[in-house]
Amino acid sequence: MKKTHSLTALLPYSLMLLFAHAETNALIEVKFFKDWVIKGEEFGGNFNLAIKNTGTEPIPLAQKPLYFSVWQLAMRPLPHKPDYSESELHGNGDRLTIPKGNEHFFELPAGETHVYEGWKIFLSGQTLSFSEEVRFTVSVYLGKDFWLNSEAMTLKGVAPDSEEKVATTDDAKFLCDLVAVTYKNERWLYSKSAGYWSICPISLTNKIRVEPYDGKRLYKIWDGDKPMIYRDGQMILLEGPDENDVFGKWTRERKQKAEADNAEVRRKKAEEEK
C-alpha cells in the first residue's frame, strides 16, 4: 500500500466548516477517507466527523453513534429541497424532538469537541443519486427545524477498473460477499449485498484471505501477511494496521486531540470561576 498516495488523496476531504445560528455555533470537521464512490455504494461508510461547540449554548447530541446517525445526521443532496424535514431523516413521518435530559442525548458544552467512535456513521434509509459529480452537505439536525449544514461537498462517481470476489460471509442475517474493488491506484475492500459498503483500503497486489474467527460474526482478514479482525454486519474493523484501519486510526487520534482540548477548555473555565 502506498501511504503517500493515500494521504494525498485524503487530505482535501478533511474539512473544517463554520456555522452560526443565534447562540448556537459549531465547527464541524468532516473526514472522508476516499474521494470517489461506485454505483450502488452506500456513502455513509466512508467518513467520520468531529463537532466542536463554538457558541455559548450547549448543543444536544445523541449519546450513541447509531442513534446520532439515524436521528440527527444527514447527507443532503444539493440543491436542498425547500421542504426537507426531519421526517426524511429517519423515514417514519414522526417529528423529531430532542428534549433536555433525555437519556439518549447529552449536551455538548460550549468550547468542547465530540468525536463519535465504535461504529461507522451509517445513514439509515438515505441514498444520494449516483452521478459523475455527487454534491451534498453533511448536516446535523438539532430539532425545531434547525440544521447545521456544511458547505457544498463533492464526491466523484466512478466506474471501477476491476471487482474481485474474495469471500462470502454467512453468519449475519443475510449473505454478503466481500469484494476487492480497484480504481486507478487504490484498492478497497467492500461488503456487497443489496449495495456496497466500504470497509477499508487494501494493498494493490496482495492476496486477500478471509476465514471465520469466532464462529459468530467476526472474521479474520489477511492482506498479505497483515491480519485484521472484521465484524460482519457493521462493516468495520475491530483490529488492523493503521494503513488498513483508516477509520479507526483517524477516530482514535482525533478523539485524543479532542480530549486534550476539552481538558484545557475546562481548566480555563475553572480558573475564570474562581
C-alpha positions as CSV (number, residue, x, y, z in Angstrom):
1,M,0.0,0.0,0.0
2,K,1.3,3.4,-1.0
3,K,0.9,5.6,2.1
4,T,2.0,8.8,0.4
5,H,-0.7,8.4,-2.3
6,S,-3.3,7.6,0.3
7,L,-2.5,10.7,2.4
8,T,-2.6,12.9,-0.7
9,A,-6.0,11.6,-1.6
10,L,-7.4,12.0,1.9
11,L,-6.2,15.5,2.9
12,P,-8.5,17.5,0.6
13,Y,-11.5,15.9,2.2
14,S,-10.8,16.8,5.8
15,L,-12.8,20.0,6.1
16,M,-13.4,22.4,9.0
17,L,-16.6,24.3,8.4
18,L,-18.2,27.1,10.5
19,F,-21.9,27.5,11.0
20,A,-23.9,30.1,13.0
21,H,-27.4,30.4,14.3
22,A,-28.1,32.8,17.2
23,E,-26.0,31.5,20.1
24,T,-25.6,28.0,18.6
25,N,-22.4,27.8,16.6
26,A,-20.5,24.7,15.6
27,L,-17.3,23.8,13.9
28,I,-17.8,20.5,12.1
29,E,-14.8,18.6,10.8
30,V,-15.7,16.0,8.2
31,K,-13.2,13.4,7.2
32,F,-13.7,11.4,4.0
33,F,-11.4,8.5,3.5
34,K,-11.6,8.5,-0.3
35,D,-12.9,11.0,-2.7
36,W,-14.8,8.6,-5.0
37,V,-17.8,6.2,-4.9
38,I,-19.0,3.5,-7.2
39,K,-22.6,2.9,-8.4
40,G,-24.6,1.2,-5.6
41,E,-22.3,2.3,-2.8
42,E,-23.8,3.4,0.5
43,F,-22.0,6.7,1.1
44,G,-22.3,6.7,4.9
45,G,-19.5,4.2,5.5
46,N,-16.8,6.5,4.0
47,F,-16.5,9.3,6.6
48,N,-16.5,10.3,10.2
49,L,-16.7,13.7,11.9
50,A,-15.9,15.8,14.9
51,I,-18.2,18.5,16.3
52,K,-16.9,21.5,18.3
53,N,-19.3,23.7,20.0
54,T,-18.1,27.3,19.3
55,G,-21.2,29.0,20.6
56,T,-22.4,29.9,24.1
57,E,-25.3,27.4,24.4
58,P,-24.9,23.6,24.8
59,I,-25.6,21.5,21.7
60,P,-27.8,18.4,22.2
61,L,-26.3,15.3,20.6
62,A,-27.2,11.6,20.7
63,Q,-25.1,9.6,23.0
64,K,-24.6,6.6,20.7
65,P,-23.2,7.0,17.1
66,L,-26.0,4.7,15.8
67,Y,-28.7,6.9,17.3
68,F,-26.8,10.0,16.0
69,S,-26.7,8.6,12.5
70,V,-30.5,7.8,12.5
71,W,-31.8,10.8,14.4
72,Q,-29.5,13.7,13.6
73,L,-27.1,13.1,10.8
74,A,-28.0,13.5,7.1
75,M,-26.2,13.8,3.8
76,R,-28.5,16.2,2.0
77,P,-28.3,16.3,-1.8
78,L,-27.8,19.7,-3.5
79,P,-29.8,21.7,-4.2
80,H,-31.6,21.3,-0.9
81,K,-35.3,20.7,-1.0
82,P,-37.1,23.6,0.4
83,D,-39.3,21.3,2.5
84,Y,-36.6,18.9,3.6
85,S,-37.7,17.9,7.1
86,E,-36.7,15.7,9.9
87,S,-39.2,13.1,8.7
88,E,-37.0,12.5,5.7
89,L,-34.1,11.9,8.0
90,H,-35.4,8.9,9.9
91,G,-38.2,7.9,7.5
92,N,-41.2,7.2,9.8
93,G,-43.0,10.5,9.5
94,D,-42.8,11.4,13.1
95,R,-41.4,14.8,14.2
96,L,-38.0,14.5,15.8
97,T,-37.7,16.1,19.3
98,I,-34.6,16.4,21.4
99,P,-35.8,17.1,25.0
100,K,-33.2,18.1,27.5
101,G,-32.4,15.4,30.0
102,N,-33.4,12.6,27.6
103,E,-31.3,9.5,28.4
104,H,-30.4,9.1,24.8
105,F,-28.8,12.6,24.5
106,F,-26.2,14.7,26.1
107,E,-25.4,18.3,25.9
108,L,-22.0,19.3,24.4
109,P,-20.7,22.2,26.5
110,A,-19.6,25.4,24.9
111,G,-16.0,25.2,23.7
112,E,-15.8,21.4,23.8
113,T,-15.5,18.8,20.9
114,H,-17.1,15.4,20.5
115,V,-15.9,12.6,18.3
116,Y,-18.1,9.6,17.6
117,E,-16.4,6.2,17.7
118,G,-17.1,2.5,17.7
119,W,-19.5,2.4,14.8
120,K,-19.3,3.7,11.3
121,I,-21.7,6.5,10.7
122,F,-24.4,4.6,8.8
123,L,-27.1,6.8,7.4
124,S,-30.3,4.7,7.8
125,G,-32.6,4.8,4.8
126,Q,-30.7,7.5,2.9
127,T,-29.5,7.5,-0.7
128,L,-27.7,10.0,-2.9
129,S,-28.2,9.8,-6.6
130,F,-25.1,8.4,-8.4
131,S,-23.5,10.7,-10.9
132,E,-20.1,11.8,-12.1
133,E,-20.2,14.5,-9.5
134,V,-22.2,13.9,-6.3
135,R,-22.9,17.2,-4.5
136,F,-24.3,17.3,-1.0
137,T,-23.9,18.8,2.5
138,V,-23.3,16.9,5.7
139,S,-25.9,18.1,8.1
140,V,-26.7,17.8,11.8
141,Y,-30.3,18.2,13.0
142,L,-30.8,19.9,16.3
143,G,-34.6,20.0,16.5
144,K,-37.3,22.6,15.7
145,D,-36.4,22.6,12.0
146,F,-32.8,23.8,12.8
147,W,-29.9,22.2,10.8
148,L,-26.2,22.7,11.0
149,N,-25.2,22.4,7.3
150,S,-21.7,22.0,5.9
151,E,-20.6,23.9,2.8
152,A,-21.1,22.1,-0.5
153,M,-19.1,18.9,-0.7
154,T,-18.3,16.7,-3.7
155,L,-17.5,13.1,-4.4
156,K,-16.7,11.6,-7.8
157,G,-18.9,8.9,-9.1
158,V,-16.7,6.4,-10.9
159,A,-16.7,3.1,-12.7
160,P,-14.2,0.8,-11.0
161,D,-11.3,-0.7,-13.0
162,S,-12.0,-4.2,-11.5
163,E,-14.0,-6.0,-8.9
164,E,-12.9,-9.4,-7.4
165,K,-14.9,-11.5,-5.0
166,V,-12.7,-12.7,-2.2
167,A,-15.2,-14.4,0.2
168,T,-18.8,-14.8,1.4
169,T,-19.8,-14.1,5.0
170,D,-22.7,-16.2,6.1
171,D,-23.1,-15.6,9.9
172,A,-25.2,-12.4,9.6
173,K,-28.9,-12.3,8.9
174,F,-28.2,-12.5,5.2
175,L,-25.3,-13.4,2.9
176,C,-22.8,-10.8,2.0
177,D,-19.9,-11.0,-0.5
178,L,-16.5,-9.4,0.4
179,V,-15.2,-7.9,-2.8
180,A,-11.9,-6.1,-3.7
181,V,-12.6,-3.0,-5.9
182,T,-9.8,-1.3,-7.7
183,Y,-9.9,2.2,-9.0
184,K,-6.7,3.7,-10.5
185,N,-4.0,3.2,-7.8
186,E,-6.4,2.5,-4.9
187,R,-8.0,-0.8,-3.9
188,W,-10.7,-1.1,-1.3
189,L,-12.5,-4.0,0.4
190,Y,-16.3,-3.8,0.3
191,S,-19.2,-5.7,1.7
192,K,-21.7,-6.4,-1.1
193,S,-25.3,-7.4,-0.8
194,A,-28.1,-5.1,-2.0
195,G,-25.5,-2.4,-2.1
196,Y,-21.8,-1.8,-1.5
197,W,-20.4,-0.8,1.9
198,S,-16.7,0.3,2.0
199,I,-14.7,-1.4,4.7
200,C,-11.1,-0.4,4.3
201,P,-8.3,0.2,1.8
202,I,-6.2,-2.8,0.9
203,S,-2.9,-3.3,-1.0
204,L,-3.0,-3.2,-4.7
205,T,-1.2,-6.6,-5.2
206,N,-1.5,-8.7,-2.0
207,K,-3.8,-11.7,-2.0
208,I,-6.8,-11.2,0.4
209,R,-7.8,-14.2,2.5
210,V,-10.8,-14.5,4.8
211,E,-11.5,-17.1,7.5
212,P,-14.1,-17.3,10.3
213,Y,-12.7,-16.0,13.6
214,D,-15.1,-16.8,16.4
215,G,-17.9,-18.8,14.8
216,K,-20.3,-15.8,15.1
217,R,-19.9,-12.6,13.2
218,L,-16.2,-12.0,13.4
219,Y,-13.8,-12.8,10.6
220,K,-10.0,-12.7,10.2
221,I,-8.9,-11.0,7.0
222,W,-5.3,-11.3,5.7
223,D,-3.9,-8.6,3.5
224,G,-0.8,-10.5,2.5
225,D,0.7,-11.2,5.9
226,K,-1.2,-8.4,7.7
227,P,-4.1,-9.6,9.8
228,M,-7.3,-7.7,10.5
229,I,-10.4,-8.6,12.6
230,Y,-13.7,-7.7,10.8
231,R,-17.2,-7.5,12.3
232,D,-19.8,-8.7,9.8
233,G,-23.0,-6.6,9.8
234,Q,-21.2,-3.4,11.0
235,M,-18.8,-3.3,8.1
236,I,-16.0,-2.2,10.4
237,L,-12.6,-3.4,11.5
238,L,-12.1,-4.1,15.2
239,E,-8.3,-4.6,14.7
240,G,-5.9,-3.9,11.9
241,P,-2.8,-2.0,10.8
242,D,-3.3,1.8,10.5
243,E,-2.8,1.7,6.7
244,N,-5.9,-0.5,6.6
245,D,-7.9,0.7,9.5
246,V,-8.1,4.3,8.4
247,F,-11.4,4.9,10.0
248,G,-10.2,3.7,13.4
249,K,-6.9,5.5,13.1
250,W,-8.4,8.9,12.4
251,T,-11.1,8.4,15.0
252,R,-8.6,7.4,17.7
253,E,-6.2,10.3,17.0
254,R,-9.0,12.8,16.7
255,K,-10.6,11.7,19.9
256,Q,-7.3,12.0,21.8
257,K,-6.9,15.6,20.5
258,A,-10.5,16.4,21.5
259,E,-9.9,15.1,25.0
260,A,-6.8,17.2,25.4
261,D,-8.5,20.3,24.0
262,N,-11.6,19.7,26.2
263,A,-9.4,19.4,29.3
264,E,-7.8,22.8,28.5
265,V,-11.3,24.4,28.0
266,R,-12.4,23.0,31.4
267,R,-9.2,24.2,33.1
268,K,-9.7,27.8,31.8
269,K,-13.4,27.8,32.8
270,A,-12.4,26.7,36.3
271,E,-9.9,29.5,36.6
272,E,-12.5,32.1,35.4
273,E,-15.0,30.8,38.0
274,K,-12.5,31.2,40.9
